Amino acid sequence: MLFRLALLAAPAIFAADHLTSLQRLQPAHLEAVHQQRLRWMRDRVNVPLNGIYRDYRAVIYIHAEDAPHTLGTREQALAGAKQAGVDIVLWTDHNPIPSRDRKGADPKPDTWSGLRDGILFIPGSEDDHALRFPSASSDLKFWSHLEEIPDPRPDGFDGTEIYNRHADAEVHKEVYGYVRAAMAKPRDWRKLAENQRQYPDEVFAAGTDSLPEYLAKWDAVTAQRPFTGIGANDAHRNQVFQGVVFDPYEVAFRNLSTHILARDLTEPGVRQSLREGHAYVAHDWLCDPAGFLMVAENNLGVFDMGDRVPMSGKTNLEAHLPVPATIRILRDGKVVSESSGVKAVFVPREPGAYRLEARLTVDGEDRPWIYTNPFYFYQPSPEERRLPGAALSPGVTVARNIPYAEGKPMDAAKHQLDVYLPAGKTNAPVLMFLHGGGWREGDRSNYTFLGNRFAKEGYVVVIPSYRLMPANPHPAQIEDAAAAFAWTHQYISKYGGDPKRIVVAGHSAGGHLASLLALDPQWLKQFQLPADAIRAVVSISGVYDLSSLPAFGAAASPLKYVRRDAPPFLILYCQWDYFGLPAQARRMDAELRKAFVKSTLVYLPRENHISEIIDENPVTSEILKFMSSTI
């Protein structure tokens, strides 16, 4: 192809609501778009990503060789990536070598791989309408150039391009005649080169639009199965004439990104996120999408794009954008909601693949900006909805409804606890567990499964109830947790437990209470108990900073009381946790380590906020491992 970019001065023809690529190249339009981009840059608002992932900017389908007369060099690609703020580069070598298994083609042996100057490089190849990124475990493979594949088959592929820069330039090939003419006329060429110098991003993007054929083929597959959508930069840095580079890597990389949501900047993490659809495609040149957030949320937890979302209770799709946009939500490729602004909330009523498209109005026309991967909503099976049984294992008994504190008669039931006993044990280690429920719900009677689970492993398990909000505002809950611990410390030896080996554990709100009880010494002092009476703490998806919650405040935040002589902590959080809890877990772990407190941070994949406590593994094995090594 002589030229892949829409780079010309254009005739003086204006459309009312949609400009052609040639019209967009007029200096007045270039300047209008440039000024709007500057306003968005100034006014944009970031939404903190408080889930498990970080947003890594990736460019995919990148060509470079160390032969500068044919393509850009790898050093130039590295410099362009650094200038454009790119985190990940996925190469796609031309003329790749045949793979050993003859199922595709491998990248060239000298293609860069791994981290270099803080940027992760992943080798791949362009192989017969496919982008292939091989590895020792399993390849990643995506459809490429869908306009040339009439009936693509998804078998053997992980996903598809939903946008390709080369294909988009083909759609806008009317500029080629103007390019040729400008090359032959020095005056026109000087104007073209000056526009490119002054407005490199606007000129490069003049031919940018959506590719409906790509999206339709993608939607047809995602209606049946997960299939990851990526953006293809198809960057070469080989459009050079009279010393002017019209497709420098930094401009091509800024133009389009595949934003990969991954836990860390490693090749295994990036591969997993791409395979599972934790990604969105954005035309970054228009407005930096950093701060874009879209999640699905229900009583089970928070889910990210690419996830299968069980429709449990009321399930919302919620999106936050850094600048106002036109927002469309599609189910299986059909629009089900359209709104404008910086936020959109939608409640799906039917199973299906739900994704978002956002467009920005600039210079009087809507331009494509963001395409998310789908959320795959489904109705959970009866087996998934089933709660653990209340049966006790052989050798486990329970003493129920033991009073641990005096109070108002109406609170008597909440001032009781249950003790689960392993048969024949004396001086056994003790686990006191505080239930969750947002400080407003829950009761010890719901946790027979947990008492039985640890009692059969040889632990004496104490599960108290406590007074609930709003009828009993803070600090009633921590007061009751302290009273229950004081009872345990004083009387547990009568039930075969060792008062010198008590671990305090809690889930969610209970994790907050367990942590606060162990760190803020005032609560144990009320019962003349030393701060080291608690041997260790297990907090499962706990809350550690409550300064933003009016009902509590900073004084109720365990983070405020981290100290060097604190007991060891096991902090767990899960993949589909409630919003903000993963960030709180990481912060709590970091603060404890900073104070030289032994802290173990454990991430539980494929679990939600409810299943992590219901499922016996892996949380049980992590807790047992921690307790056996600590007490």
Secondary structure, 3 states (H helix, E strand, C coil): CCCCCCCCCCCCCCCCCCCCHHHHCCHHHHHHHHHHHHHHHHHCCCCCCCCCCEEEEEEEEECCCCCCCCCCCHHHHHHHHHHHCCCEEEECECCCEECCCCCCEECCCCCCCEEECCEEEECCEECCCEEEECCCCCCEEEECCHHHCCCCCCCCCCEEEEEEHHHHHHHCCCHHHHHHHHHHCHHHHHHHHHHHHHCHHHHHHHHCCCCHHHHHHHHHHHCCCCCEEEEECCECCCCEECCEECCCHHHHHHHCEEEEEECCCCHHHHHHHHHCCCEEEECCCCCCCCCCEEEEEECCEEEECCCEEECCCCCEEEEEEEEEEEEEEEECCEEEEEEEEEEEEECCCCCEEEEEEEEEEECCEEEEEEEECCEEEECCCHHHHCCCCCCCCCCEEEEEEEECCCCCHHHHHHHEEEEEEECCCCCEEEEEEECCCCCCCCCHHHHHHHHHHHHCCCCEEEEECCCCCCCCCCCHHHHHHHHHHHHHHHHHHHHCEEEEEEEEEEECHHHHHHHHHHHCCHHHHCCCCCHHHCCEEEEECCCCCCCCCCCCCHHHCHHHHCCCCCCCEEEEEEEECCCCHHHHHHHHHHHHHHCCCCEEEEEEEEEECCHHHHCCCCHHHHHHHHHHHHC
